[in-house]
Every structure is written in C-alpha cells, then in structure tokens.
Amino acid sequence: MKFAFVLAASLALSGCVTGEKAHFKPTAGQEAIVRDGNAAIVSKKPRSIVLVGPAKREMVPGGRPVYVVAAYNDGPDSTLLAISNITVEQMAGGEPIGDLKVFTYEDLLREEQARQVMAAILVGVAAGANAASANNAGYYNSQSTIYTPRGTATVYTSGYSPAAASIARSNAAYENAAMTAAVVERGQQNLAVLENQVLKDNTIMPGEWIGGQVHIAPPSNNEAGKEYRITVVVGADVHQIDVAQRPSGS
C-alpha cells in the first residue's frame, strides 16, 4: 500500500528535533490510532475511508505541517481524489477563522526549482571567488632584514610562481566541481522526494488505497493554540479531521 510506504519513509527521515505534535479529536465515525508510535486517525464514511497522520513525529514550530493523507474507495465506482478537494481551516472555539493554503505538487516543484536557481547563483559566486583567489596565488611578496657591519637594511622581494598558481588553480577547479556536483545531487534528491511522496490527483478504483504527503501553510498561534480542520472530500463523502498542534510533552 503506497500510504504505508510514504508514511514509513517520512518517519525514517524525521530525526529527533524538539517541536510540536499533532493531537487528533475524533468525532462520530472516526477513531484515533497509533502507527509506528505516531498518532493518526481513521475516518469512515459509507463509500470511503480516510487515514490521516503527520509525516514526521514532530513538527517544527512555525513551519509547514506535513501530513500523509490516504483514501480508500469502498464504493462500487471509481472516484477522484483531487488536491483541490483537500482544504484546511484554522479553528478557534470550534469555528473556522481562516483558510490555510494546501500546497500542490506544482507549488512545491516551483519552490524547489527557485531554490535550485538561487543555489546555483551562490555556487557561481563562490566558484568565481575561488578562481580569482587561485589566479592570485602565484604572486608572492616578502620582506627580510639584512644585518651588516654598517647597519641593517630591509629588502623587499616580489615575484610570480607559475607552479604555485597552477597548483592553486587545480585545487580551485576541484573544489568548484565538488560544490557544483553537491548542489546538483541535492536538487535531484529533492525533486525525487517530491515526485515520490507528495500527493497528486488520482482516480481511486474500487477497493484501492491512494495516499501521499499534503503540505499545509503554517497555522498562526492564537489564544486557542494551533487548531485546524482538515477536510478531505472523496466522491460524495466529506471527512473532517480536527487537529490540535501542541508543543511536545503537553
């Protein structure tokens, strides 16, 4: 099941960082469960089942909450699970007070591409500085003091060493190539993660599970804390998941 793979992969990368946890508030037809030590919730409707759990054990305060959302088609006909049918509202006192953006795969892809462009610019600047430094590495200046019976004299020496310059240029070229390769590799890894883990529009066939990560805009911290409602529409079924995001240990 794709959901289990995505959830397991997300948890494996979560690390141990002090942050916030999701606390689910089950209503009729819902059950709070635990998966691999991580809180989750199951919502059952006549023709579908929705399973929601945080992608990481802890969330970064002020960061985007990321959830794994999976839907099961329990009806006789195929149905569409569309990102546009997943919405999030911030809540206060049981009432919605504002919408929280749900980022599509295309949104996240554009962000990653912009990040890669900026990283390439920074690498280019660093590479230029390395090259300039290497070109100047062959020049040398020295100062020495000579003592004679008639007194002392200061001697200034300057020159250019082609061998030193060549070594410096070789080192700079190696460092620049390594920096570029690291940036390219990281970019490819990030794109692969988005492609493999982020939920996209999918038709769910009868008896099929479909799931993936859903990235949400950071909720604001008000008097009620960080409470929000995740609504997932599967065909005619509407699943509403109430979440309270609180500091770990609270």
TIBA-84180 format. One line per field, with one value per residue (C-alpha): residue number from 1; residue in three letters; chain; x, y, z. Coordinates in nm, 3 decimals, always signed. Layout:
// TIBA-84180
k <- [NUM / ...] $
r <- [ALA / ...] $
c <- [A / ...] $
px <- [X / ...] $
py <- [Y / ...] $
pz <- [Z / ...] $
END
This chain:
// TIBA-84180
k <- [1 / 2 / 3 / 4 / 5 / 6 / 7 / 8 / 9 / 10 / 11 / 12 / 13 / 14 / 15 / 16 / 17 / 18 / 19 / 20 / 21 / 22 / 23 / 24 / 25 / 26 / 27 / 28 / 29 / 30 / 31 / 32 / 33 / 34 / 35 / 36 / 37 / 38 / 39 / 40 / 41 / 42 / 43 / 44 / 45 / 46 / 47 / 48 / 49 / 50 / 51 / 52 / 53 / 54 / 55 / 56 / 57 / 58 / 59 / 60 / 61 / 62 / 63 / 64 / 65 / 66 / 67 / 68 / 69 / 70 / 71 / 72 / 73 / 74 / 75 / 76 / 77 / 78 / 79 / 80 / 81 / 82 / 83 / 84 / 85 / 86 / 87 / 88 / 89 / 90 / 91 / 92 / 93 / 94 / 95 / 96 / 97 / 98 / 99 / 100 / 101 / 102 / 103 / 104 / 105 / 106 / 107 / 108 / 109 / 110 / 111 / 112 / 113 / 114 / 115 / 116 / 117 / 118 / 119 / 120 / 121 / 122 / 123 / 124 / 125 / 126 / 127 / 128 / 129 / 130 / 131 / 132 / 133 / 134 / 135 / 136 / 137 / 138 / 139 / 140 / 141 / 142 / 143 / 144 / 145 / 146 / 147 / 148 / 149 / 150 / 151 / 152 / 153 / 154 / 155 / 156 / 157 / 158 / 159 / 160 / 161 / 162 / 163 / 164 / 165 / 166 / 167 / 168 / 169 / 170 / 171 / 172 / 173 / 174 / 175 / 176 / 177 / 178 / 179 / 180 / 181 / 182 / 183 / 184 / 185 / 186 / 187 / 188 / 189 / 190 / 191 / 192 / 193 / 194 / 195 / 196 / 197 / 198 / 199 / 200 / 201 / 202 / 203 / 204 / 205 / 206 / 207 / 208 / 209 / 210 / 211 / 212 / 213 / 214 / 215 / 216 / 217 / 218 / 219 / 220 / 221 / 222 / 223 / 224 / 225 / 226 / 227 / 228 / 229 / 230 / 231 / 232 / 233 / 234 / 235 / 236 / 237 / 238 / 239 / 240 / 241 / 242 / 243 / 244 / 245 / 246 / 247 / 248 / 249 / 250] $
r <- [MET / LYS / PHE / ALA / PHE / VAL / LEU / ALA / ALA / SER / LEU / ALA / LEU / SER / GLY / CYS / VAL / THR / GLY / GLU / LYS / ALA / HIS / PHE / LYS / PRO / THR / ALA / GLY / GLN / GLU / ALA / ILE / VAL / ARG / ASP / GLY / ASN / ALA / ALA / ILE / VAL / SER / LYS / LYS / PRO / ARG / SER / ILE / VAL / LEU / VAL / GLY / PRO / ALA / LYS / ARG / GLU / MET / VAL / PRO / GLY / GLY / ARG / PRO / VAL / TYR / VAL / VAL / ALA / ALA / TYR / ASN / ASP / GLY / PRO / ASP / SER / THR / LEU / LEU / ALA / ILE / SER / ASN / ILE / THR / VAL / GLU / GLN / MET / ALA / GLY / GLY / GLU / PRO / ILE / GLY / ASP / LEU / LYS / VAL / PHE / THR / TYR / GLU / ASP / LEU / LEU / ARG / GLU / GLU / GLN / ALA / ARG / GLN / VAL / MET / ALA / ALA / ILE / LEU / VAL / GLY / VAL / ALA / ALA / GLY / ALA / ASN / ALA / ALA / SER / ALA / ASN / ASN / ALA / GLY / TYR / TYR / ASN / SER / GLN / SER / THR / ILE / TYR / THR / PRO / ARG / GLY / THR / ALA / THR / VAL / TYR / THR / SER / GLY / TYR / SER / PRO / ALA / ALA / ALA / SER / ILE / ALA / ARG / SER / ASN / ALA / ALA / TYR / GLU / ASN / ALA / ALA / MET / THR / ALA / ALA / VAL / VAL / GLU / ARG / GLY / GLN / GLN / ASN / LEU / ALA / VAL / LEU / GLU / ASN / GLN / VAL / LEU / LYS / ASP / ASN / THR / ILE / MET / PRO / GLY / GLU / TRP / ILE / GLY / GLY / GLN / VAL / HIS / ILE / ALA / PRO / PRO / SER / ASN / ASN / GLU / ALA / GLY / LYS / GLU / TYR / ARG / ILE / THR / VAL / VAL / VAL / GLY / ALA / ASP / VAL / HIS / GLN / ILE / ASP / VAL / ALA / GLN / ARG / PRO / SER / GLY / SER] $
c <- [A / A / A / A / A / A / A / A / A / A / A / A / A / A / A / A / A / A / A / A / A / A / A / A / A / A / A / A / A / A / A / A / A / A / A / A / A / A / A / A / A / A / A / A / A / A / A / A / A / A / A / A / A / A / A / A / A / A / A / A / A / A / A / A / A / A / A / A / A / A / A / A / A / A / A / A / A / A / A / A / A / A / A / A / A / A / A / A / A / A / A / A / A / A / A / A / A / A / A / A / A / A / A / A / A / A / A / A / A / A / A / A / A / A / A / A / A / A / A / A / A / A / A / A / A / A / A / A / A / A / A / A / A / A / A / A / A / A / A / A / A / A / A / A / A / A / A / A / A / A / A / A / A / A / A / A / A / A / A / A / A / A / A / A / A / A / A / A / A / A / A / A / A / A / A / A / A / A / A / A / A / A / A / A / A / A / A / A / A / A / A / A / A / A / A / A / A / A / A / A / A / A / A / A / A / A / A / A / A / A / A / A / A / A / A / A / A / A / A / A / A / A / A / A / A / A / A / A / A / A / A / A / A / A / A / A / A / A / A / A / A / A / A / A / A / A / A / A / A / A] $
px <- [+0.000 / +0.151 / +0.036 / +0.231 / +0.546 / +0.522 / +0.446 / +0.734 / +0.977 / +0.870 / +0.912 / +1.255 / +1.375 / +1.213 / +1.505 / +1.486 / +1.406 / +1.216 / +0.898 / +0.522 / +0.293 / -0.046 / -0.335 / -0.646 / -1.002 / -1.213 / -1.583 / -1.858 / -1.728 / -1.366 / -1.103 / -0.769 / -0.499 / -0.121 / +0.102 / +0.470 / +0.444 / +0.291 / -0.061 / -0.307 / -0.682 / -0.922 / -1.244 / -1.510 / -1.795 / -2.044 / -1.827 / -1.476 / -1.220 / -0.963 / -0.648 / -0.451 / -0.124 / +0.166 / +0.456 / +0.702 / +0.688 / +0.739 / +0.668 / +0.893 / +0.726 / +0.636 / +0.698 / +0.459 / +0.270 / +0.303 / +0.051 / +0.018 / -0.338 / -0.466 / -0.810 / -0.976 / -1.258 / -1.520 / -1.780 / -1.870 / -1.744 / -1.412 / -1.378 / -1.129 / -0.910 / -0.813 / -0.584 / -0.843 / -1.082 / -0.846 / -0.889 / -0.768 / -0.924 / -0.776 / -1.021 / -1.093 / -1.368 / -1.495 / -1.542 / -1.328 / -1.134 / -0.938 / -0.812 / -0.469 / -0.320 / -0.273 / +0.035 / +0.005 / +0.287 / +0.327 / +0.360 / +0.632 / +0.806 / +0.825 / +0.966 / +1.232 / +1.325 / +1.360 / +1.576 / +1.797 / +1.840 / +1.946 / +2.182 / +2.337 / +2.390 / +2.559 / +2.780 / +2.873 / +2.974 / +3.179 / +3.342 / +3.433 / +3.591 / +3.785 / +3.911 / +4.015 / +4.198 / +4.374 / +4.486 / +4.645 / +4.803 / +5.117 / +5.213 / +5.428 / +5.577 / +5.832 / +6.025 / +6.357 / +6.608 / +6.981 / +7.233 / +7.578 / +7.873 / +7.746 / +7.393 / +7.070 / +6.880 / +6.529 / +6.487 / +6.150 / +6.104 / +5.811 / +5.752 / +5.526 / +5.543 / +5.374 / +5.395 / +5.214 / +4.950 / +4.896 / +4.851 / +4.607 / +4.404 / +4.386 / +4.266 / +4.009 / +3.879 / +3.841 / +3.659 / +3.430 / +3.344 / +3.268 / +3.043 / +2.853 / +2.810 / +2.678 / +2.421 / +2.305 / +2.279 / +2.080 / +1.845 / +1.787 / +1.719 / +1.469 / +1.286 / +1.272 / +1.124 / +0.855 / +0.775 / +0.754 / +0.594 / +0.371 / +0.004 / -0.126 / -0.467 / -0.554 / -0.853 / -0.920 / -1.055 / -1.296 / -1.101 / -0.790 / -0.587 / -0.419 / -0.208 / +0.078 / +0.206 / -0.001 / +0.186 / -0.008 / +0.068 / +0.182 / -0.111 / -0.098 / -0.073 / -0.378 / -0.545 / -0.686 / -0.342 / -0.289 / -0.612 / -0.726 / -0.964 / -0.853 / -1.140 / -1.100 / -1.375 / -1.388 / -1.678 / -1.993 / -1.822 / -1.686 / -1.428 / -1.347 / -1.040 / -0.991 / -0.630 / -0.466 / -0.095 / +0.075 / +0.431 / +0.572 / +0.503 / +0.195] $
py <- [+0.000 / +0.330 / +0.511 / +0.276 / +0.321 / +0.700 / +0.716 / +0.482 / +0.676 / +1.004 / +0.875 / +0.733 / +1.079 / +1.270 / +1.273 / +1.386 / +1.756 / +1.925 / +2.062 / +2.015 / +1.715 / +1.661 / +1.562 / +1.437 / +1.491 / +1.201 / +1.257 / +1.013 / +0.754 / +0.831 / +0.653 / +0.783 / +0.522 / +0.485 / +0.382 / +0.311 / +0.521 / +0.811 / +0.945 / +0.903 / +0.897 / +0.687 / +0.838 / +0.604 / +0.706 / +0.497 / +0.474 / +0.566 / +0.552 / +0.825 / +0.780 / +1.088 / +1.104 / +1.350 / +1.280 / +1.331 / +1.253 / +1.620 / +1.940 / +2.245 / +2.538 / +2.799 / +2.555 / +2.393 / +2.095 / +1.794 / +1.510 / +1.181 / +1.151 / +0.822 / +0.737 / +0.400 / +0.362 / +0.139 / +0.208 / +0.031 / +0.306 / +0.481 / +0.826 / +1.112 / +1.213 / +1.568 / +1.804 / +2.077 / +1.866 / +1.878 / +2.200 / +2.322 / +2.582 / +2.727 / +2.691 / +2.881 / +2.780 / +2.523 / +2.784 / +2.844 / +3.171 / +3.145 / +2.918 / +2.758 / +2.702 / +2.345 / +2.332 / +2.133 / +1.931 / +2.208 / +2.470 / +2.270 / +2.198 / +2.570 / +2.642 / +2.374 / +2.500 / +2.855 / +2.722 / +2.543 / +2.859 / +3.052 / +2.771 / +2.775 / +3.152 / +3.118 / +2.836 / +3.051 / +3.338 / +3.104 / +2.944 / +3.287 / +3.382 / +3.055 / +3.111 / +3.471 / +3.362 / +3.087 / +3.328 / +3.550 / +3.260 / +3.267 / +3.617 / +3.649 / +3.930 / +3.901 / +4.128 / +4.048 / +4.232 / +4.210 / +4.284 / +4.413 / +4.578 / +4.905 / +4.855 / +4.692 / +4.700 / +4.594 / +4.402 / +4.367 / +4.081 / +4.015 / +3.779 / +3.525 / +3.146 / +2.965 / +2.635 / +2.774 / +2.933 / +2.606 / +2.410 / +2.670 / +2.664 / +2.284 / +2.289 / +2.558 / +2.362 / +2.051 / +2.243 / +2.414 / +2.083 / +1.927 / +2.220 / +2.203 / +1.826 / +1.851 / +2.114 / +1.913 / +1.592 / +1.760 / +1.914 / +1.578 / +1.416 / +1.687 / +1.653 / +1.275 / +1.315 / +1.548 / +1.313 / +1.003 / +1.132 / +1.434 / +1.355 / +1.435 / +1.400 / +1.032 / +0.827 / +0.566 / +0.241 / +0.034 / -0.144 / +0.071 / +0.287 / +0.608 / +0.831 / +1.078 / +1.385 / +1.702 / +2.024 / +2.296 / +2.663 / +2.727 / +2.791 / +3.103 / +3.069 / +3.231 / +3.201 / +2.862 / +2.743 / +2.591 / +2.415 / +2.339 / +2.119 / +1.910 / +1.835 / +1.555 / +1.503 / +1.158 / +1.135 / +1.220 / +1.158 / +1.451 / +1.366 / +1.641 / +1.583 / +1.814 / +1.861 / +2.043 / +2.112 / +2.147 / +2.151 / +1.804 / +1.678 / +1.894] $
pz <- [+0.000 / -0.110 / +0.207 / +0.433 / +0.225 / +0.224 / +0.597 / +0.683 / +0.465 / +0.620 / +0.974 / +0.897 / +0.794 / +1.079 / +1.324 / +1.684 / +1.698 / +1.978 / +1.828 / +1.821 / +1.786 / +1.628 / +1.857 / +1.680 / +1.804 / +1.673 / +1.607 / +1.507 / +1.263 / +1.349 / +1.556 / +1.683 / +1.629 / +1.653 / +1.364 / +1.437 / +1.752 / +1.561 / +1.615 / +1.328 / +1.272 / +1.066 / +0.932 / +0.791 / +0.561 / +0.359 / +0.048 / +0.162 / +0.440 / +0.502 / +0.708 / +0.820 / +1.013 / +1.046 / +0.812 / +1.098 / +1.467 / +1.547 / +1.358 / +1.353 / +1.536 / +1.276 / +0.993 / +0.750 / +0.889 / +0.660 / +0.677 / +0.499 / +0.369 / +0.228 / +0.096 / +0.032 / -0.217 / -0.056 / -0.323 / -0.647 / -0.879 / -0.932 / -0.775 / -0.793 / -0.501 / -0.600 / -0.412 / -0.470 / -0.260 / +0.039 / +0.235 / +0.574 / +0.803 / +1.119 / +1.408 / +1.728 / +1.966 / +1.718 / +1.445 / +1.134 / +1.141 / +0.817 / +0.542 / +0.539 / +0.195 / +0.080 / -0.145 / -0.465 / -0.616 / -0.874 / -0.596 / -0.424 / -0.754 / -0.836 / -0.489 / -0.531 / -0.877 / -0.741 / -0.457 / -0.708 / -0.914 / -0.603 / -0.502 / -0.850 / -0.826 / -0.488 / -0.616 / -0.915 / -0.686 / -0.467 / -0.772 / -0.910 / -0.578 / -0.575 / -0.928 / -0.856 / -0.544 / -0.738 / -1.010 / -0.747 / -0.561 / -0.779 / -0.671 / -0.365 / -0.159 / +0.116 / +0.345 / +0.510 / +0.722 / +0.650 / +0.921 / +0.815 / +0.994 / +0.856 / +0.988 / +0.883 / +0.559 / +0.465 / +0.143 / -0.033 / -0.277 / -0.508 / -0.794 / -0.958 / -0.929 / -1.220 / -1.030 / -0.724 / -0.947 / -1.133 / -0.810 / -0.675 / -0.998 / -0.990 / -0.629 / -0.707 / -1.007 / -0.791 / -0.516 / -0.767 / -0.934 / -0.595 / -0.496 / -0.824 / -0.802 / -0.445 / -0.542 / -0.845 / -0.641 / -0.365 / -0.619 / -0.786 / -0.448 / -0.353 / -0.684 / -0.641 / -0.292 / -0.425 / -0.712 / -0.494 / -0.175 / -0.246 / -0.309 / -0.656 / -0.820 / -0.858 / -0.961 / -0.692 / -0.823 / -0.608 / -0.335 / -0.389 / -0.148 / -0.269 / -0.044 / -0.015 / +0.163 / +0.196 / +0.282 / +0.467 / +0.533 / +0.894 / +1.131 / +1.348 / +1.724 / +1.887 / +2.227 / +2.131 / +2.023 / +1.682 / +1.593 / +1.242 / +1.046 / +0.751 / +0.512 / +0.259 / +0.001 / -0.159 / -0.401 / -0.203 / +0.133 / +0.334 / +0.600 / +0.854 / +1.071 / +1.371 / +1.482 / +1.772 / +1.719 / +2.057 / +2.195 / +2.253 / +2.603 / +2.656] $
END
